[in-house]
Amino acid sequence: MNLLNAEAETEYMIKDIEADDEELKSFLFSLGCYSGEPITVVSHMKNSCVISVKDARYNIDNELAEAILI
């Protein structure tokens, strides 16, 4: 399951980052998105979603949300 399928306001544990692009993986890692880290989807929007990781909120597009497996 990835973040696009996640319920809003529910905390999940990141299982893996599924992306072929190393730059994308590095970007997500810099946000604190890596295996074993808790993550919450604050809200879903049309082409993006707002996530909460390590007491910070980020607006990520659907491509990034799809790469984060929970």
VMD Tcl script that draws the C-alpha trace (Angstrom):
set ca {
  {0.00 0.00 0.00}
  {1.28 3.50 -0.73}
  {0.39 6.98 0.57}
  {-2.20 7.57 -2.15}
  {-4.32 4.83 -0.55}
  {-3.74 5.96 3.05}
  {-6.49 7.35 5.24}
  {-6.05 10.95 6.32}
  {-5.08 11.60 9.94}
  {-3.87 8.02 10.49}
  {-0.25 7.32 11.42}
  {1.56 4.69 9.35}
  {5.07 3.25 9.34}
  {7.14 3.64 6.17}
  {8.08 0.17 4.90}
  {10.07 1.15 1.83}
  {10.68 3.76 -0.85}
  {9.93 2.28 -4.28}
  {11.59 4.40 -6.95}
  {14.14 3.81 -9.66}
  {15.32 7.41 -9.54}
  {18.11 7.86 -6.96}
  {17.51 11.62 -6.89}
  {13.90 11.02 -5.86}
  {15.01 8.64 -3.11}
  {17.58 11.17 -1.87}
  {14.97 13.93 -1.82}
  {12.54 11.82 0.21}
  {15.35 10.82 2.57}
  {16.16 14.51 3.12}
  {12.53 15.02 4.20}
  {12.87 12.20 6.72}
  {11.01 9.60 4.63}
  {12.85 6.32 5.09}
  {12.08 2.80 6.25}
  {10.87 2.57 9.86}
  {9.85 6.22 10.15}
  {6.26 7.10 11.18}
  {4.32 9.19 8.64}
  {0.83 10.72 8.62}
  {-1.19 11.88 5.63}
  {-2.77 15.13 6.81}
  {-4.97 15.55 3.73}
  {-5.39 14.42 0.14}
  {-5.78 16.97 -2.66}
  {-6.35 16.56 -6.39}
  {-2.69 16.28 -7.50}
  {-0.87 16.13 -4.17}
  {-1.13 15.33 -0.50}
  {0.06 16.93 2.71}
  {2.16 14.67 4.92}
  {3.58 14.99 8.41}
  {7.03 13.53 9.10}
  {9.24 14.28 12.11}
  {7.05 17.19 13.34}
  {7.17 18.89 9.91}
  {4.54 19.13 7.18}
  {5.21 18.84 3.48}
  {3.05 19.03 0.37}
  {4.19 16.29 -2.02}
  {2.86 15.41 -5.46}
  {1.15 12.12 -6.25}
  {4.28 10.67 -7.87}
  {6.20 11.03 -4.60}
  {3.24 9.75 -2.56}
  {3.07 6.69 -4.79}
  {6.74 5.89 -4.14}
  {6.30 5.76 -0.34}
  {5.15 2.30 0.72}
  {3.43 1.91 4.08}
}
mol new
graphics top color blue
foreach p $ca { graphics top sphere $p radius 0.5 }
foreach p [lrange $ca 0 end-1] q [lrange $ca 1 end] { graphics top cylinder $p $q radius 0.2 }
display resetview
